[in-house]
Amino acid sequence: MRMILYDFLRVLKSIWFYIAFATTVVSLWMDLGPDSYWVLHGGIIDPMEMLAKALSGSGSALSLPLLASLPCSANAFLELSSGAVRMAVFRSGRTAYISSKLFSMIFAAALSQLSGVLLFTGMLLATGSGTVSPFPAHMLLARLLSAIVFSIVGGTGALLSGDAVSAIAVPTAMSFALFMLSARFFVGVRFIDPMSWLTGEADTILSLCIFISAVAALFAVVIRREMLRYV
């Protein structure tokens, strides 16, 4: 537990966490498209409707995997390659170390996205007017789960490739590839397109939870194998 809390504090002190948080707000604003004009000029809008539109905007196909993996996904590889893992494993043990790396990626991805969405929601409520629809909690949950998937995939990609840049490049490339496959070859097939993950439907949420379990298990196997090489 001490190791996990230590990694959480490291995440909160990292400048990349705050860059991801701030850029999340920008990317959500850009996904409003032309509606951002009416938001700025006090048009009659529904803030929660605008939020739902931003949460499922097409720009998320590239921005979400990049921003989800930016704060923490490369940390495990960097510690392994620098040799810092030896002392950490000596103090806490292999299982605790692996758990701390996994949960820190989950924490960083989810919290940076949640913070960005909440700030963006506050901006909409401050500038918007009109009927307020219910808060799209199901879409927010879907976005957080999707971010966790991309973050873990990034950490695994960095370990497998031996390159910190892959922590961002692999999930972004994966999202783009799935998006193109869905648009060109698997039209109408659910769950292939990452954009369908953001709808927040019950079966989508369940599928994302299963996907997270699968990629988390893969990450644990890969980092354990890499630890045998370095420690």
N, C-alpha and C positions, 0 to 999 in steps of 0.2 A: 504493500500500500504506500509506503514511504517513497518508493521509486516512482510510482505512478503520480503521486502528488508533486514530486520534484519535476517530472516531465511536464505536467500541467503548468507549473509556474514558469518553466522555460518557454513554453508556448506563448504565455501571456506577456513575456518580456521580449519576444521576438518582433522585430520590425515587420517581418513578412506577414505576421498575423494581422497587423493593423493595415498593411497595404491591401491584403485580401479583403478585409472588412470594408475599407473605403471604396475599393474598386467594385465590390458587390453592389453598393448603392448606385454607382455610376452605371453599371451594366443593367440594373433594373430600370433605371431612368431611361436608358437608351431603348429598352424593349417596349416602352410605351409608344414609341414611334410618333406619329403626328399628334396623338392625344396629349403629349407633353406640352404642346403649345397652349392648349386650353387649360391645363393645370396651372401653368405659369400666369395666365391672364385671367384667372378667376372664373372660368367657365363653369357651368352647372354640370358637375360630374359626380359619380359615385366613387368615393375613394377606395372602397373595398373591391369594386369592379375593376378599377385601374390596377389595384394590387394583384388580383387574380390574373389579369392580362400580363403583367410584368413577370410574375412567377413562372408563367408558361410560355414566355416569349421565345422566338426562334433563336435569338442570340445566345440563349443558355446552352445550346448544343456545343458551343466552343468555350464560352466564358465560364460555365459552371465547372467542368473538369479542371480547367486551368486554375481557377480561384480556389477550388476545394483542395487541390494538391500543393498549392503554393506555401502555406504556412509551415507544414511539418513533414510532408511525405518523404523528403530526402534525408531526414535526420538519422534514421537507422543506418543507411548506407554510409553517411559521413562519419558516424561514430565508429563503424566497423573499419573503414578504410584508414582512419586516423589512429586507430589503436586505443581510443578512449573506452571502447567496450570492455577491455580486459579488467580494468579496475571496477567498472560498474557490475560486471558479472561476478567478480570476486566478492563484492559487498552484498549483492542481492540474490544471486543465483540466476541460472538461465531462464527458468520459467517466469520469474518476476520481471526480468529484463524484457523478454519477449512481450509479456502482457503490457508493460509500460509503453513500449513502442507502438503497439497496436492501439491501445486506448488513447494515447496522445494524438495519434492521427485522427481517430474518430472525434475526439474532443475539439481539436483545432478546426477540422472541416465543419463540424456542426455549429460550433460557437461563432466562427467568423461569418458563416452564412446567416445564422439567426440574428446576430447583431446588425448585420447589414440590412436584412429584411425589416427588422423592427425600426431602425432609423428611417428607412425609406417609407414605412407605414406612417410614422410620425410626420414626415414631410407632406405626405398626401393629405393627412387629416388637417394639417395646418393650412394648406392652400386650397383644399377641396370644399365642395358644398353639395347639396342635394341629398337624396335618400342614401342612407348607409346600409349596404347589404351585409349579411353576416361575414365575419372574418373567415377567410378561406384557410382554416387550420389544416384541412386535409391536404391542400396543395403545399402548404409550408412543410408539413411532415414529409411529403414525398420529395420535396427539394432537399431537405436535410439528409434523408436516407440516400438519395442519389449522390449527394456530395460525399457522404461517407464511403460509398462504393468507389467513386473516383479517387478518393484520397488513398484508400488501401491498395487499389490497383497501381497508383503511382509509386507507393512505397515498394511494392513487389517488383515493379518494372525497374526501379533504380537498383535493387539488389541483383536482379537477374542480368541486367546489362552492364553493371559496374560503372554507372555514370549517373551523377546526381541530376543532370538535366532531364534524364528519362523519367524522373518523378513527375515532371510536368508534361513532357512530350508524350509519354505512353497513354495516359488517360485521355488526353486531348485527341490524339490520333485514333484511339479506340472509339471515342464518341463520334468523331467525324466519319469513320469507316462504317459504323453501325447506322448512322444517319443516311449515308449514301446507299448502303445495301437496302435499307428499308425503302428509300425513294425510288430505286431503280429495279431491284430484283424481288423484293419481298413486300410489295405494296399491300397494305391492309393487314399485314401480319403484326400482331400486337407484341409488345415488349422488346422487339428488335430495335426500334427507333428510341433513342434516349429521351426524345421529347415526349413520348407517350408515358414515360416514367413520372412526369411532372403533373399528370392529371389528378393524382390523388385518389383514384378509385380504390376500393377495398382490395380487389385482387392484385392491383399494382403494388399497393403497400406490402401485401404478403409476399409477392414475388421479390421485391427489393430486400425484404428481411432475409429471405432465403439466399439471395445473391450475396448479401453482406456476410452471411455465415460461411458461404463457399469461398469468397475471396479472403476472408479473415483466416480460414484454415490454410489456404494456399500461402498466405503471407507467413504464417507461423512455421510452416514446413520449410519455406525458402530461407527465412532468417536463421532458423536452427541449423540448416545446412551450411550457411555462410559463416555462422559462428564457429563451426568446427574447423573452418579454414583459418580464421583469424585468432581464435582464442585457444 
